[in-house]
């Protein structure tokens, strides 16, 4: 963590160490790691005493940060593809639609083409993701009362990004078959 009383500008060595410390705790994309390092530089710049020299030191530090990220990506310490595969799998298993998962990957800095490549395209996986959400929200086959409001349940799945056909299939599914489909998805 950078303190505002630190007068030395971040250099390649300190940024490399900061990047390694961050990667030891969190999975990240190249864009995400670059944002973390740039925030570190900006935090230092806000606390720097000599405002005239800061601009060129910030520019040099940003260039060093970009080089650090490029070296770490080249060595495999940070990989957009590995991040995208792992995150896509966990999002699908958490009941996120393909559309919502793609949006979240994009927000993390994953290229749209890579996101499309790692997200499953089959209708069965999309249905099982909808069933996972239905189980979490206790709707469709998992409803706890007989007097369910179908429009409200459909709205929940629609707002989560599931297509109409998938939402309808999820809401009409048998509870035992739904549980079995979720189990199969999580096992393999």
C-alpha positions as CSV (number, residue, x, y, z in Angstrom):
1,X,0.0,0.0,0.0
2,X,1.3,3.4,-0.9
3,X,1.3,6.1,1.7
4,X,0.9,9.7,0.8
5,X,4.0,10.6,2.8
6,X,6.2,8.5,0.5
7,X,8.2,11.0,-1.7
8,X,9.8,8.5,-4.1
9,X,7.9,7.9,-7.3
10,X,6.9,4.4,-8.1
11,X,9.5,2.7,-10.3
12,X,9.6,-0.5,-12.3
13,X,10.8,-2.5,-9.3
14,X,8.2,-1.3,-6.8
15,X,5.5,-1.6,-9.4
16,X,6.6,-5.2,-10.2
17,X,6.5,-6.1,-6.5
18,X,3.1,-4.5,-6.2
19,X,1.8,-6.5,-9.2
20,X,3.1,-9.7,-7.7
21,X,1.6,-9.0,-4.4
22,X,-1.8,-8.3,-6.0
23,X,-1.6,-11.4,-8.2
24,X,-0.8,-13.5,-5.1
25,X,-4.2,-12.6,-3.7
26,X,-6.4,-12.0,-6.8
27,X,-6.9,-13.3,-10.3
28,X,-6.7,-10.5,-12.8
29,X,-6.7,-9.6,-16.4
30,X,-3.9,-7.5,-18.0
31,X,-6.3,-4.5,-18.1
32,X,-7.3,-5.1,-14.4
33,X,-3.7,-5.3,-13.3
34,X,-2.8,-2.2,-15.3
35,X,-5.7,-0.3,-13.5
36,X,-4.4,-1.4,-10.1
37,X,-0.9,-0.2,-10.9
38,X,-2.2,3.1,-12.3
39,X,-4.3,3.7,-9.2
40,X,-1.2,3.1,-7.1
41,X,0.7,5.7,-9.2
42,X,-2.3,8.2,-8.9
43,X,-2.3,7.7,-5.1
44,X,1.4,8.6,-5.0
45,X,0.9,11.6,-7.3
46,X,-1.9,13.1,-5.1
47,X,0.5,13.0,-2.1
48,X,3.6,14.3,-3.9
49,X,5.0,17.6,-2.7
50,X,6.4,19.0,-5.9
51,X,3.5,19.4,-8.4
52,X,5.7,20.6,-11.2
53,X,7.8,17.5,-11.5
54,X,4.9,15.1,-10.8
55,X,3.5,15.0,-14.3
56,X,6.6,13.6,-15.9
57,X,7.2,11.2,-13.1
58,X,3.6,10.0,-13.4
59,X,4.1,9.5,-17.2
60,X,7.3,7.5,-16.6
61,X,5.7,5.4,-13.9
62,X,2.7,4.6,-16.1
63,X,5.1,3.5,-18.9
64,X,6.9,1.3,-16.3
65,X,3.6,-0.1,-15.2
66,X,2.7,-1.0,-18.8
67,X,6.0,-2.7,-19.2
68,X,5.6,-4.6,-15.9
69,X,2.2,-5.9,-17.0
70,X,3.6,-6.9,-20.5
71,X,6.4,-8.8,-18.9
72,X,4.1,-10.6,-16.4
73,X,1.7,-11.5,-19.3
74,X,4.6,-12.8,-21.4
75,X,5.8,-15.0,-18.5
76,X,2.3,-16.3,-17.9
77,X,1.8,-14.8,-14.5
78,X,-1.2,-12.9,-15.7
79,X,-3.4,-14.5,-18.4
80,X,-6.6,-13.1,-19.8
81,X,-7.5,-16.5,-21.3
82,X,-7.0,-18.3,-18.0
83,X,-8.9,-15.6,-16.1
84,X,-11.8,-15.7,-18.6
85,X,-12.1,-19.5,-18.5
86,X,-12.1,-19.7,-14.7
87,X,-14.5,-16.7,-14.2
88,X,-16.8,-17.9,-17.0
89,X,-17.1,-21.3,-15.4
90,X,-17.9,-19.8,-11.9
91,X,-20.4,-17.4,-13.3
92,X,-22.3,-20.1,-15.2
93,X,-22.3,-22.3,-12.1
94,X,-23.6,-19.4,-10.1
95,X,-26.7,-19.1,-12.3
96,X,-25.6,-16.3,-14.6
97,X,-26.9,-16.1,-18.1
98,X,-24.5,-16.1,-21.0
99,X,-25.3,-12.5,-21.6
100,X,-24.7,-11.4,-18.0
101,X,-21.5,-13.4,-17.8
102,X,-20.2,-11.8,-21.0
103,X,-21.0,-8.4,-19.6
104,X,-19.2,-9.1,-16.4
105,X,-16.1,-10.5,-18.2
106,X,-16.1,-7.3,-20.4
107,X,-16.1,-5.2,-17.2
108,X,-13.1,-7.0,-16.0
109,X,-11.2,-6.2,-19.2
110,X,-11.7,-9.5,-21.2
111,X,-11.9,-9.1,-24.9
112,X,-15.4,-9.7,-26.3
113,X,-14.1,-12.4,-28.7
114,X,-12.3,-14.2,-25.9
115,X,-15.5,-14.0,-23.7
116,X,-17.6,-15.6,-26.5
117,X,-15.0,-18.3,-26.9
118,X,-14.9,-19.3,-23.2
119,X,-18.7,-19.1,-22.5
120,X,-20.7,-22.3,-23.3
121,X,-23.0,-21.8,-26.2
122,X,-25.2,-24.8,-25.8
123,X,-28.9,-24.3,-24.8
124,X,-28.7,-27.0,-22.1
125,X,-26.0,-25.1,-20.1
126,X,-28.1,-21.9,-20.4
127,X,-31.1,-23.8,-19.1
128,X,-29.2,-25.2,-16.2
129,X,-27.9,-21.8,-15.3
130,X,-31.5,-20.5,-15.3
131,X,-32.4,-23.5,-13.1
132,X,-29.6,-22.5,-10.7
133,X,-31.0,-19.0,-10.4
134,X,-34.5,-20.4,-10.1
135,X,-33.4,-22.5,-7.1
136,X,-31.6,-19.6,-5.5
137,X,-34.8,-17.4,-5.9
138,X,-37.1,-20.3,-5.0
139,X,-39.1,-19.9,-8.2
140,X,-40.3,-22.3,-10.9
141,X,-39.8,-25.9,-9.9
142,X,-38.3,-24.7,-6.5
143,X,-41.2,-22.5,-5.5
144,X,-42.3,-22.9,-1.9
145,X,-45.9,-22.1,-2.3
146,X,-48.6,-23.2,-4.8
147,X,-49.7,-19.6,-5.4
148,X,-46.8,-18.4,-7.4
149,X,-46.9,-15.3,-9.5
150,X,-45.6,-16.6,-12.9
151,X,-45.0,-13.1,-14.3
152,X,-42.8,-12.1,-11.4
153,X,-40.8,-15.3,-11.7
154,X,-40.5,-14.8,-15.5
155,X,-39.3,-11.2,-14.8
156,X,-36.6,-12.4,-12.5
157,X,-35.1,-14.7,-15.2
158,X,-35.6,-12.1,-17.9
159,X,-33.7,-9.4,-15.9
160,X,-30.9,-11.9,-15.4
161,X,-30.5,-12.1,-19.1
162,X,-32.0,-15.4,-20.0
163,X,-33.9,-15.7,-23.3
164,X,-37.7,-16.2,-23.1
165,X,-37.5,-19.8,-24.2
166,X,-34.9,-20.7,-21.6
167,X,-36.9,-18.9,-18.9
168,X,-40.1,-20.7,-19.8
169,X,-38.3,-24.1,-19.8
170,X,-36.7,-23.4,-16.4
171,X,-40.0,-22.3,-14.8
172,X,-41.8,-25.4,-16.1
173,X,-39.1,-27.9,-15.2
174,X,-39.6,-30.7,-12.8
175,X,-37.8,-30.1,-9.5
176,X,-36.0,-33.5,-9.5
177,X,-34.9,-33.2,-13.1
178,X,-33.7,-29.6,-12.4
179,X,-31.6,-30.8,-9.4
180,X,-30.1,-33.6,-11.5
181,X,-29.2,-31.1,-14.3
182,X,-27.6,-28.8,-11.9
183,X,-25.6,-31.6,-10.3
184,X,-24.4,-32.7,-13.8
185,X,-23.3,-29.2,-14.7
186,X,-21.3,-28.8,-11.5
187,X,-19.6,-32.2,-11.9
188,X,-18.4,-31.8,-15.3
